[in-house]
Amino acid sequence: MASMMKAPTKKRLSIFRFIGEIVAELKKVTWLSRREAAYLTALVLIVAVAAGIILGAIDYGFSFLVDKLFIGD
């Protein structure tokens, strides 16, 4: 039972090595500047809002059309 309580040291070293490799790879990444990140974030928000408005207008148009054809108000 005592042998079951011990954690395998080889696996722990493997996990620490894996984390070390992750850190090393992240140091190689070319990160965006704050200005670039803010610009791209704003661009994504603008495109998402525009797509939402366009899809909402299309949905409203089809709903109106279906109401007029089938309900006949």
C-alpha positions as CSV (number, residue, x, y, z in Angstrom):
1,M,0.0,0.0,0.0
2,A,2.9,2.4,0.7
3,S,4.1,1.9,-2.9
4,M,0.8,3.1,-4.2
5,M,1.0,6.4,-2.3
6,K,4.2,7.6,-4.0
7,A,3.8,9.7,-7.2
8,P,6.0,8.7,-10.1
9,T,8.9,11.1,-10.3
10,K,9.5,10.4,-14.0
11,K,6.0,11.8,-14.8
12,R,6.6,14.9,-12.6
13,L,9.8,15.6,-14.4
14,S,8.0,15.2,-17.7
15,I,5.3,17.7,-16.7
16,F,7.9,20.2,-15.6
17,R,9.8,19.7,-18.9
18,F,6.6,20.2,-20.8
19,I,5.8,23.4,-19.0
20,G,9.3,24.6,-19.6
21,E,9.0,24.0,-23.3
22,I,5.7,25.9,-23.4
23,V,7.4,28.9,-21.7
24,A,10.3,28.7,-24.2
25,E,7.9,28.6,-27.2
26,L,5.9,31.5,-25.8
27,K,9.1,33.6,-25.6
28,K,9.5,33.1,-29.3
29,V,6.1,34.5,-30.2
30,T,5.9,37.9,-31.8
31,W,3.2,39.6,-29.8
32,L,1.0,42.4,-31.1
33,S,1.5,45.9,-29.7
34,R,-1.2,47.3,-27.5
35,R,-2.3,49.6,-30.3
36,E,-2.6,46.8,-32.8
37,A,-4.6,44.7,-30.4
38,A,-7.0,47.6,-29.7
39,Y,-7.4,48.3,-33.4
40,L,-8.1,44.6,-34.3
41,T,-10.5,44.3,-31.3
42,A,-12.4,47.3,-32.4
43,L,-12.5,46.0,-36.0
44,V,-13.9,42.7,-34.8
45,L,-16.6,44.4,-32.7
46,I,-17.6,46.7,-35.7
47,V,-17.9,43.7,-38.1
48,A,-19.8,41.7,-35.5
49,V,-22.3,44.5,-34.9
50,A,-22.7,45.2,-38.7
51,A,-23.3,41.5,-39.3
52,G,-25.9,41.4,-36.5
53,I,-27.7,44.4,-38.0
54,I,-27.7,42.9,-41.5
55,L,-28.9,39.5,-40.3
56,G,-31.5,41.1,-38.1
57,A,-32.8,43.1,-41.0
58,I,-33.0,40.0,-43.2
59,D,-34.8,38.1,-40.4
60,Y,-37.2,41.0,-39.9
61,G,-37.9,41.1,-43.7
62,F,-38.5,37.4,-44.0
63,S,-40.8,37.5,-40.9
64,F,-42.8,40.4,-42.3
65,L,-43.0,38.6,-45.7
66,V,-44.2,35.3,-44.1
67,D,-46.7,37.2,-42.0
68,K,-48.2,39.0,-45.0
69,L,-48.3,35.8,-47.1
70,F,-49.7,33.4,-44.6
71,I,-51.6,35.5,-42.0
72,G,-52.7,38.2,-44.5
73,D,-52.9,41.1,-42.1
